[in-house]
Amino acid sequence: MRWMMRMFGILSTIILARLLTPTDFGIVALALIVFGLLEVLSWTAIDLALIQKQETTREHYDTAWTVQILQGLFIALLLVGVSPYAASYFDEPALIHVVYILAIKSFISGFQNIAVVDFRKNLNFTREFNFHLYKKAFAFLCVVSLAFIYKNYWALVYGMLAAAIIDVIISYRMHSFRPRISLARIRDIWSFSQWILLSRLGYFLNQKTDQFVIGGTSETQAMGVYHMSTEIGTMPSSEVVMPLRRAFFPNFAKIAHIPEEYKKYILNTIGIMSSLILASGVGLSSISDDFVLLVLGEKWIDAIPLIQILAIFGVAAALSSSMELLLLVSNRGDLSTIESWIQLAVLVPIVWFTAHTYGIYEVALSRTIIAGIFVFFMIYLLTIATPVSYISVIGVIWRPILASIIMFFMVRFCHQDNLDYIVLRLLMDITIGAISYVASLYVLWLMTGRAEGMEQNVISKIKLFINRKKQSTH
């Protein structure tokens, strides 16, 4: 589902990057910082509350839907109120009317049918896939059509508004449940959500502090380049971890009370996630030059060094996010909150100093280093909340880390600058990267005595598949 959605996202990015300018993206990025901050301040994690609570009634769903509407209305009112101040801080008058449209979007989104959360709760991922695919497809058609009409940032803004309307319509078409206004179970919802709210606020501020500072110290064009670099750089790793989070959360919620089984699946999950995250994120970093020229075009050439470093940031952020999932399943949202706010306390002064003393590349570099350090702090918190040890977690992630480093240098060493065809260069680099990564993982696994982990599971699956094929031919 996530990769199908991302396909639409990549196509729209390719089209929009050529029709719009970095300044257009910068205006929308600044508006989304304001929108995102206010949204997270009132976020209640009602979907996770309904999934985590195995016994739910109609009153729970009605209460969740009512809270969702109130949240949308609250955000809309706040957006209208802060829009002049946001325009003044970022020195961008166009922000006022853009934020007004986002306020309308927020209010409309609150009416989405809450019952679509059942698709995840009941592990009905076919329905979940269809629901998000329909939404993304219609949104893609809207924003691309508007881009050809307006050829400026209003295409992105009106596209988001149209997407919100489509989301609400599709949610009621795909689920027969019809919610009613109620606050009967507000205590049940809030008892789960309070730590999640604080954790999400810390997480959002960690993700957006650099953009907030850059938006206040740099021109809108520079902000547009940095925003695009962040979106592209973190795309591979985030699109690996997000679908796995959505699938693993309801599954882990069902086995968290069985320590031995829970421990086994935690280590397998971290092994799988880290292998995929490192391959995709470090892989993008190694091919960032040709990727930008092919996908975004020459006017985005300033994004190349930023994407190279922010792709590594995406790896660190995704690794922490995958471990945070296990804290939430273990009902230790307090630990996730602690990690988010400690990291924020470290990040803010460093980013502020770097932005005012150096430039946006150094901001990206400092952000990446801090995120990498906090991965190891998150592992420590994981050992508090779950039955795994620090050494066992390190034992399943060090091989993918080393294999990804080998892959990076192999791609850079074998890169053919003298080859004129950019598509062919890119395909060669991707092939070299994939082969070197898989080969390195396999050799490292053999060197460790075929240790139990992700590699062993994959090889077992391959052998099982081959045996079944042989049996079917006889």
RODO-2510 file (C-alpha; in nm, 4 decimals, decimal comma):
residues 474
     n   res          X          Y          Z
     1     m     0,0000     0,0000     0,0000
     2     r     0,2711     0,2454     0,1000
     3     w     0,4752     0,1806    -0,2132
     4     m     0,1675     0,2146    -0,4345
     5     m     0,0940     0,5451    -0,2620
     6     r     0,4564     0,6492    -0,2961
     7     m     0,4457     0,5716    -0,6677
     8     f     0,1773     0,8364    -0,7033
     9     g     0,3849     1,0630    -0,4804
    10     i     0,6972     1,0205    -0,6934
    11     l     0,5041     1,0820    -1,0146
    12     s     0,3467     1,3969    -0,8736
    13     t     0,6858     1,5135    -0,7430
    14     i     0,8446     1,4664    -1,0863
    15     i     0,5641     1,6652    -1,2509
    16     l     0,5367     1,9361    -0,9845
    17     a     0,9146     1,9860    -0,9578
    18     r     0,9132     2,0876    -1,3241
    19     l     0,5979     2,2999    -1,3178
    20     l     0,6626     2,4782    -0,9865
    21     t     0,9642     2,6512    -0,8353
    22     p     1,1547     2,5958    -0,5084
    23     t     0,9869     2,9128    -0,3799
    24     d     0,6410     2,7581    -0,4370
    25     f     0,7418     2,4515    -0,2373
    26     g     0,8949     2,6770     0,0279
    27     i     0,5676     2,8645     0,0868
    28     v     0,3738     2,5395     0,1292
    29     a     0,6471     2,3920     0,3512
    30     l     0,6272     2,6921     0,5850
    31     a     0,2482     2,6616     0,6026
    32     l     0,2747     2,2899     0,6791
    33     i     0,5106     2,3607     0,9702
    34     v     0,2428     2,5805     1,1289
    35     f    -0,0332     2,3319     1,0451
    36     g     0,1650     2,0336     1,1698
    37     l     0,2541     2,1955     1,5024
    38     l    -0,1054     2,2843     1,5826
    39     e    -0,2256     1,9452     1,4645
    40     v     0,0139     1,7571     1,6911
    41     l    -0,0754     1,9814     1,9869
    42     s    -0,4318     1,8490     1,9705
    43     w    -0,3553     1,4954     1,8495
    44     t    -0,5285     1,2236     2,0540
    45     a    -0,4081     0,9008     1,8857
    46     i    -0,7680     0,7789     1,8766
    47     d    -0,6907     0,5241     1,6056
    48     l    -0,4156     0,3626     1,8143
    49     a    -0,6392     0,3735     2,1227
    50     l    -0,9093     0,1765     1,9408
    51     i    -0,6551    -0,0765     1,8108
    52     q    -0,4736    -0,1216     2,1417
    53     k    -0,8003    -0,1771     2,3331
    54     q    -0,9162    -0,5253     2,2313
    55     e    -1,2684    -0,4858     2,3786
    56     t    -1,4457    -0,1901     2,2172
    57     t    -1,8120    -0,0927     2,1893
    58     r    -2,0074     0,1422     1,9682
    59     e    -1,9660     0,4079     2,2376
    60     h    -1,5875     0,3932     2,1944
    61     y    -1,6184     0,4573     1,8212
    62     d    -1,8757     0,7336     1,8652
    63     t    -1,6564     0,9017     2,1260
    64     a    -1,3487     0,8722     1,9056
    65     w    -1,5356     1,0248     1,6095
    66     t    -1,6628     1,3128     1,8235
    67     v    -1,3131     1,3827     1,9556
    68     q    -1,1854     1,3739     1,5963
    69     i    -1,4364     1,6423     1,4918
    70     l    -1,3557     1,8616     1,7917
    71     q    -0,9867     1,8241     1,7168
    72     g    -1,0379     1,9354     1,3546
    73     l    -1,2435     2,2363     1,4630
    74     f    -0,9879     2,3326     1,7289
    75     i    -0,6998     2,3186     1,4825
    76     a    -0,8959     2,5221     1,2263
    77     l    -0,9635     2,8017     1,4758
    78     l    -0,6019     2,8070     1,5907
    79     l    -0,4764     2,8237     1,2305
    80     v    -0,6939     3,1252     1,1548
    81     g    -0,5698     3,2959     1,4701
    82     v    -0,1955     3,2370     1,4208
    83     s    -0,1752     3,2923     1,0436
    84     p    -0,0757     3,6640     1,0648
    85     y     0,1964     3,5879     1,3202
    86     a     0,3320     3,3009     1,1098
    87     a     0,3475     3,5276     0,8033
    88     s     0,5350     3,7871     1,0086
    89     y     0,7892     3,5413     1,1571
    90     f     0,8702     3,3769     0,8239
    91     d     0,8468     3,7127     0,6405
    92     e     0,6135     3,5575     0,3813
    93     p     0,2770     3,7441     0,3337
    94     a     0,1397     3,4658     0,1103
    95     l     0,1239     3,2386     0,4147
    96     i    -0,1915     3,4014     0,5540
    97     h    -0,4327     3,2817     0,2856
    98     v    -0,2567     2,9463     0,2485
    99     v    -0,3054     2,8786     0,6198
   100     y    -0,6738     2,9746     0,5874
   101     i    -0,7218     2,6976     0,3306
   102     l    -0,5414     2,4499     0,5548
   103     a    -0,7831     2,5471     0,8343
   104     i    -1,0772     2,4484     0,6151
   105     k    -0,8981     2,1230     0,5302
   106     s    -0,8508     2,0444     0,8986
   107     f    -1,2176     2,0964     0,9802
   108     i    -1,3338     1,8761     0,6917
   109     s    -1,0883     1,5954     0,7793
   110     g    -1,2424     1,5667     1,1252
   111     f    -1,5573     1,4119     0,9763
   112     q    -1,3825     1,1059     0,8302
   113     n    -1,5548     0,7800     0,9255
   114     i    -1,3722     0,6555     1,2378
   115     a    -1,4663     0,2934     1,1648
   116     v    -1,2050     0,2615     0,8894
   117     v    -0,9614     0,1903     1,1761
   118     d    -1,1202    -0,1570     1,1812
   119     f    -0,9274    -0,2432     0,8650
   120     r    -0,6057    -0,2360     1,0672
   121     k    -0,7468    -0,3626     1,3946
   122     n    -0,8889    -0,6749     1,2297
   123     l    -0,5771    -0,7188     1,0103
   124     n    -0,7867    -0,6681     0,6965
   125     f    -0,5024    -0,5172     0,4972
   126     t    -0,6756    -0,5706     0,1622
   127     r    -0,9438    -0,3195     0,2647
   128     e    -0,6765    -0,0959     0,4147
   129     f    -0,4849    -0,1061     0,0861
   130     n    -0,7922    -0,0222    -0,1233
   131     f    -0,8950     0,2615     0,1075
   132     h    -0,5602     0,4408     0,0882
   133     l    -0,5066     0,3597    -0,2781
   134     y    -0,8355     0,5224    -0,3781
   135     k    -0,7553     0,8290    -0,1686
   136     k    -0,4072     0,8695    -0,3136
   137     a    -0,5165     0,8124    -0,6728
   138     f    -0,7882     1,0792    -0,6581
   139     a    -0,5576     1,3215    -0,4763
   140     f    -0,2888     1,2660    -0,7414
   141     l    -0,5314     1,3469    -1,0231
   142     c    -0,6468     1,6609    -0,8423
   143     v    -0,3065     1,8087    -0,7615
   144     v    -0,1551     1,7370    -1,1036
   145     s    -0,4567     1,8838    -1,2821
   146     l    -0,4416     2,1937    -1,0633
   147     a    -0,0664     2,2270    -1,1273
   148     f    -0,1272     2,2572    -1,5011
   149     i    -0,3989     2,5159    -1,4331
   150     y    -0,2322     2,7384    -1,1704
   151     k     0,1403     2,6647    -1,2196
   152     n     0,2126     2,7950    -0,8672
   153     y     0,1800     2,6975    -0,5014
   154     w    -0,2004     2,7171    -0,5082
   155     a    -0,2017     2,3866    -0,6925
   156     l    -0,0519     2,2187    -0,3852
   157     v    -0,2818     2,4001    -0,1434
   158     y    -0,6088     2,3363    -0,3284
   159     g    -0,4906     1,9812    -0,3948
   160     m    -0,4663     1,9163    -0,0194
   161     l    -0,8164     2,0601     0,0320
   162     a    -0,9599     1,8400    -0,2430
   163     a    -0,7842     1,5368    -0,0930
   164     a    -0,9491     1,6008     0,2452
   165     i    -1,2950     1,6082     0,0867
   166     i    -1,2228     1,2882    -0,1075
   167     d    -1,0951     1,1134     0,2081
   168     v    -1,4211     1,1783     0,3922
   169     i    -1,6391     1,0596     0,1027
   170     i    -1,4420     0,7389     0,0477
   171     s    -1,4380     0,6545     0,4208
   172     y    -1,8186     0,6389     0,4265
   173     r    -1,8376     0,4536     0,0972
   174     m    -1,6051     0,1797     0,2240
   175     h    -1,7516     0,1217     0,5725
   176     s    -2,1182     0,0910     0,6661
   177     f    -2,0728     0,2209     1,0219
   178     r    -2,2429     0,5557     1,0818
   179     p    -2,1018     0,7309     1,3920
   180     r    -2,2975     0,9535     1,6275
   181     i    -2,1983     1,2418     1,8542
   182     s    -2,0980     1,1080     2,1979
   183     l    -1,8362     1,1545     2,4721
   184     a    -1,9416     0,8549     2,6809
   185     r    -1,5986     0,6852     2,6641
   186     i    -1,3752     0,9901     2,6706
   187     r    -1,1870     0,8631     2,9790
   188     d    -1,0925     0,5360     2,8058
   189     i    -0,9630     0,7223     2,5013
   190     w    -0,7668     0,9795     2,6993
   191     s    -0,6052     0,7288     2,9375
   192     f    -0,4153     0,5831     2,6390
   193     s    -0,3641     0,9069     2,4490
   194     q    -0,2071     1,1368     2,7077
   195     w     0,1477     0,9955     2,6795
   196     i     0,1116     0,9521     2,3044
   197     l     0,0219     1,3211     2,2709
   198     l     0,3353     1,4326     2,4560
   199     s     0,5465     1,1838     2,2600
   200     r     0,4075     1,2991     1,9238
   201     l     0,4624     1,6629     2,0129
   202     g     0,8261     1,5920     2,0945
   203     y     0,8615     1,3822     1,7792
   204     f     0,7113     1,6560     1,5586
   205     l     0,9320     1,9263     1,7063
   206     n     1,2339     1,7030     1,6507
   207     q     1,1343     1,6588     1,2867
   208     k     1,0556     2,0253     1,2177
   209     t     1,2925     2,2282     1,4366
   210     d     1,5498     2,2564     1,1589
   211     q     1,2889     2,3730     0,9059
   212     f     1,1412     2,6182     1,1563
   213     v     1,4840     2,7723     1,2190
   214     i     1,5800     2,7749     0,8496
   215     g     1,2444     2,9310     0,7593
   216     g     1,3167     3,2192     0,9961
   217     t     1,6786     3,2736     0,8895
   218     s     1,6827     3,1963     0,5148
   219     e     1,4960     3,2911     0,2004
   220     t     1,1819     3,1027     0,0984
   221     q     1,3689     2,9455    -0,1948
   222     a     1,6292     2,7927     0,0373
   223     m     1,3467     2,6649     0,2545
   224     g     1,1898     2,5028    -0,0519
   225     v     1,5136     2,3244    -0,1410
   226     y     1,5621     2,2043     0,2166
   227     h     1,2011     2,0857     0,2435
   228     m     1,2218     1,8932    -0,0829
   229     s     1,5560     1,7423     0,0226
   230     t     1,4041     1,6248     0,3505
   231     e     1,1013     1,4735     0,1776
   232     i     1,3126     1,2899    -0,0810
   233     g     1,5941     1,1950     0,1561
   234     t     1,3677     1,0372     0,4182
   235     m     1,1288     0,8802     0,1658
   236     p     1,2892     0,5344     0,1227
   237     s     1,3398     0,4634     0,4925
   238     s     1,0053     0,6088     0,6004
   239     e     0,8206     0,4125     0,3335
   240     v     0,9797     0,0949     0,4681
   241     v     0,9051     0,1535     0,8355
   242     m     0,5540     0,3002     0,8087
   243     p     0,3821     0,0003     0,6480
   244     l     0,5621    -0,2357     0,8849
   245     r     0,4520    -0,0254     1,1829
   246     r     0,0915    -0,0360     1,0660
   247     a     0,1045    -0,4137     1,0220
   248     f     0,3082    -0,5013     1,3314
   249     f     0,1222    -0,2887     1,5884
   250     p    -0,2028    -0,4925     1,5964
   251     n    -0,0063    -0,8185     1,5738
   252     f     0,2280    -0,7353     1,8599
   253     a    -0,0654    -0,6124     2,0685
   254     k    -0,1971    -0,9696     2,0580
   255     i     0,1252    -1,1408     2,1814
   256     a     0,2814    -0,8781     2,4140
   257     h     0,1686    -1,0805     2,7174
   258     i     0,3782    -1,3864     2,6119
   259     p     0,7395    -1,2857     2,7032
   260     e     0,9410    -1,5523     2,5170
   261     e     0,7398    -1,5291     2,1964
   262     y     0,7361    -1,1492     2,2227
   263     k     1,1166    -1,1376     2,2618
   264     k     1,1702    -1,3596     1,9575
   265     y     0,9447    -1,1511     1,7352
   266     i     1,0953    -0,8239     1,8591
   267     l     1,4447    -0,9268     1,7497
   268     n     1,3199    -1,0658     1,4178
   269     t     1,1259    -0,7470     1,3533
   270     i     1,4201    -0,5184     1,4337
   271     g     1,6428    -0,7314     1,2106
   272     i     1,4024    -0,7099     0,9173
   273     m     1,3352    -0,3389     0,9623
   274     s     1,6999    -0,2397     1,0018
   275     s     1,8038    -0,4414     0,6947
   276     l     1,5398    -0,2782     0,4749
   277     i     1,5808     0,0718     0,6211
   278     l     1,9593     0,0767     0,5828
   279     a     1,9485    -0,0669     0,2304
   280     s     1,6989     0,1914     0,1059
   281     g     1,8264     0,4975     0,2929
   282     v     2,2010     0,4495     0,2424
   283     g     2,1281     0,3335    -0,1117
   284     l     1,9564     0,6637    -0,1946
   285     s     2,2432     0,8583    -0,0371
   286     s     2,4899     0,6826    -0,2662
   287     i     2,2957     0,7674    -0,5871
   288     s     2,1695     1,1139    -0,4911
   289     d     2,3539     1,2954    -0,7750
   290     d     2,1900     1,1182    -1,0678
   291     f     1,8617     1,0702    -0,8814
   292     v     1,8103     1,4460    -0,8406
   293     l     1,9054     1,5247    -1,1999
   294     l     1,6716     1,2577    -1,3372
   295     v     1,3727     1,2992    -1,1053
   296     l     1,3723     1,6684    -1,0078
   297     g     1,5709     1,8404    -1,2828
   298     e     1,8698     2,0748    -1,2910
   299     k     1,6994     2,3615    -1,1035
   300     w     1,7080     2,1402    -0,7917
   301     i     2,0830     2,0706    -0,8136
   302     d     2,1390     2,2437    -0,4758
   303     a     1,9435     1,9586    -0,3168
   304     i     2,2054     1,6929    -0,4045
   305     p     2,4387     1,7340    -0,1014
   306     l     2,1392     1,7808     0,1280
   307     i     1,9676     1,4616     0,0109
   308     q     2,2928     1,2720     0,0509
   309     i     2,3114     1,3554     0,4221
   310     l     1,9359     1,3673     0,4971
   311     a     1,8946     1,0149     0,3582
   312     i     2,1226     0,9016     0,6428
   313     f     1,9113     1,1047     0,8846
   314     g     1,6081     0,9199     0,7486
   315     v     1,7758     0,5900     0,8355
   316     a     1,8398     0,6955     1,1964
   317     a     1,4886     0,8390     1,2384
   318     a     1,3286     0,5254     1,0921
   319     l     1,5296     0,2950     1,3195
   320     s     1,4163     0,4936     1,6239
   321     s     1,0578     0,4953     1,4970
   322     s     1,0558     0,1175     1,4541
   323     m     1,1714     0,0744     1,8150
   324     e     0,9216     0,3309     1,9406
   325     l     0,6466     0,1052     1,8060
   326     l     0,7540    -0,1610     2,0554
   327     l     0,7425     0,0899     2,3414
   328     l     0,3843     0,1785     2,2501
   329     v     0,2810    -0,1871     2,2241
   330     s     0,4304    -0,2422     2,5701
   331     n     0,2212     0,0517     2,6960
   332     r     0,5369     0,2518     2,7735
   333     g     0,4539     0,5691     2,5880
   334     d     0,6203     0,7534     2,8761
   335     l     0,9616     0,6256     2,7636
   336     s     0,8952     0,7385     2,4067
   337     t     0,8017     1,0809     2,5431
   338     i     1,1223     1,1033     2,7473
   339     e     1,3351     1,0168     2,4427
   340     s     1,1612     1,2731     2,2215
   341     w     1,2004     1,5606     2,4634
   342     i     1,5607     1,4845     2,5610
   343     q     1,6535     1,4729     2,1928
   344     l     1,4686     1,8005     2,1358
   345     a     1,6595     1,9657     2,4226
   346     v     1,9856     1,8663     2,2530
   347     l     1,8698     1,9492     1,8992
   348     v     1,7302     2,3025     1,9437
   349     p     2,0432     2,4887     2,0598
   350     i     2,2711     2,3024     1,8177
   351     v     2,0471     2,3660     1,5152
   352     w     1,9962     2,7299     1,6158
   353     f     2,3723     2,7863     1,6487
   354     t     2,4507     2,5999     1,3261
   355     a     2,1884     2,7851     1,1207
   356     h     2,3075     3,1273     1,2379
   357     t     2,6794     3,0463     1,2137
   358     y     2,7084     2,8235     0,9063
   359     g     2,4335     2,7175     0,6619
   360     i     2,1613     2,4690     0,5764
   361     y     2,4027     2,1851     0,4896
   362     e     2,5611     2,2051     0,8347
   363     v     2,2116     2,2102     0,9874
   364     a     2,1314     1,8857     0,8051
   365     l     2,4613     1,7327     0,9171
   366     s     2,4130     1,8204     1,2843
   367     r     2,0561     1,6921     1,2740
   368     t     2,1768     1,3615     1,1286
   369     i     2,4521     1,3125     1,3868
   370     i     2,2125     1,3754     1,6761
   371     a     1,9530     1,1340     1,5338
   372     g     2,2205     0,8655     1,4966
   373     i     2,3338     0,9017     1,8583
   374     f     1,9781     0,8750     1,9867
   375     v     1,9208     0,5439     1,8079
   376     f     2,1425     0,3865     2,0739
   377     f     1,9530     0,5646     2,3504
   378     m     1,6285     0,4259     2,2070
   379     i     1,7781     0,0747     2,2212
   380     y     1,8411     0,1282     2,5929
   381     l     1,4780     0,2344     2,6481
   382     l     1,3659    -0,0715     2,4541
   383     t     1,5489    -0,2977     2,7001
   384     i     1,3531    -0,1338     2,9849
   385     a     1,0116    -0,1866     2,8251
   386     t     1,0591    -0,5292     2,6645
   387     p     1,2316    -0,8622     2,7464
   388     v     1,5250    -0,8038     2,5054
   389     s     1,8822    -0,7159     2,6077
   390     y     2,1029    -0,4364     2,4687
   391     i     2,3548    -0,6844     2,3269
   392     s     2,0841    -0,8880     2,1518
   393     v     1,9510    -0,5780     1,9727
   394     i     2,3005    -0,4695     1,8670
   395     g     2,3517    -0,8266     1,7488
   396     v     2,0753    -0,7984     1,4882
   397     i     2,1591    -0,4499     1,3572
   398     w     2,5397    -0,4396     1,3286
   399     r     2,5507    -0,6593     1,0169
   400     p     2,3071    -0,4419     0,8163
   401     i     2,4968    -0,1301     0,9294
   402     l     2,8323    -0,2651     0,8106
   403     a     2,6802    -0,4060     0,4883
   404     s     2,5254    -0,0670     0,4056
   405     i     2,8621     0,1083     0,4548
   406     i     3,0255    -0,1410     0,2176
   407     m     2,7429    -0,0849    -0,0313
   408     f     2,7865     0,2947    -0,0196
   409     f     3,1572     0,2847    -0,0981
   410     m     3,1129     0,0185    -0,3653
   411     v     2,8547     0,2325    -0,5478
   412     r     3,0687     0,5467    -0,5243
   413     f     3,3820     0,3596    -0,6317
   414     c     3,2176     0,1917    -0,9333
   415     h     3,0207     0,5003    -1,0458
   416     q     3,0762     0,5741    -1,4170
   417     d     3,0915     0,9542    -1,4549
   418     n     3,1967     0,9265    -1,8194
   419     l     2,8769     0,7425    -1,9158
   420     d     2,6470     0,9901    -2,0941
   421     y     2,3133     0,8173    -2,0323
   422     i     2,1925     0,9112    -1,6839
   423     v     1,9282     0,6358    -1,6688
   424     l     2,1890     0,3720    -1,7492
   425     r     2,4275     0,5165    -1,4886
   426     l     2,1538     0,5049    -1,2288
   427     l     2,0542     0,1471    -1,3119
   428     m     2,4177     0,0347    -1,2922
   429     d     2,4609     0,2004    -0,9520
   430     i     2,1416     0,0449    -0,8166
   431     t     2,2471    -0,2992    -0,9410
   432     i     2,5940    -0,2675    -0,7871
   433     g     2,4417    -0,1481    -0,4612
   434     a     2,1889    -0,4315    -0,4390
   435     i     2,4461    -0,7020    -0,5168
   436     s     2,7095    -0,5643    -0,2788
   437     y     2,4564    -0,5215     0,0050
   438     v     2,3101    -0,8711    -0,0203
   439     a     2,6550    -1,0296    -0,0666
   440     s     2,7978    -0,8391     0,2316
   441     l     2,5062    -0,9412     0,4536
   442     y     2,5505    -1,3049     0,3543
   443     v     2,9287    -1,3081     0,4104
   444     l     2,8959    -1,1338     0,7484
   445     w     2,6294    -1,3844     0,8484
   446     l     2,8606    -1,6739     0,7561
   447     m     3,1479    -1,5130     0,9480
   448     t     2,9337    -1,5020     1,2634
   449     g     2,8626    -1,8740     1,2438
   450     r     2,5196    -1,8449     1,0787
   451     a     2,3746    -1,6641     1,3774
   452     e     2,0003    -1,6805     1,4293
   453     g     1,8318    -1,3772     1,2797
   454     m     1,6845    -1,2198     0,9699
   455     e     1,9314    -1,3830     0,7287
   456     q     1,8541    -1,7297     0,8592
   457     n     1,4804    -1,6668     0,8266
   458     v     1,5138    -1,5437     0,4675
   459     i     1,7296    -1,8384     0,3624
   460     s     1,4848    -2,0801     0,5266
   461     k     1,1986    -1,9220     0,3333
   462     i     1,3934    -1,9508     0,0071
   463     k     1,4730    -2,3182     0,0712
   464     l     1,1093    -2,3861     0,1578
   465     f     0,9967    -2,2159    -0,1629
   466     i     1,2446    -2,4174    -0,3744
   467     n     1,1364    -2,7459    -0,2127
   468     r     0,7714    -2,6692    -0,2802
   469     k     0,8531    -2,5943    -0,6424
   470     k     1,0384    -2,9237    -0,6742
   471     q     0,7497    -3,1155    -0,5187
   472     s     0,4984    -2,9509    -0,7484
   473     t     0,6982    -3,0519    -1,0602
   474     h     0,7127    -3,4215    -0,9618
***
